[in-house]
């Protein structure tokens, strides 16, 4: 099942988040957070910066993150699963 989050001007923060498939969209807010498991992250921003920690990549899930002017910053939880 797909987990979706969308906002026009607000920020989205993931706090030890887990989902098999994610689709996250915001127009002018930042997207940041900590994932509980590895997955393929597909970030897209027009004017913001992208900082995806290399430990995030792997696993079977997919996380699509789209923002027009916000920054994207995602890392993997260091706590045991």
Buried (B, 14 or more C-beta within 10 A) or exposed (E): EEBEBEBEEEBBEBEEBBBBBBBBBBBBBBBBBBBBBBBEBEBEBEEBEBEBEEEBEEBEBBBBBBBBEBBBBBBBBEEEE
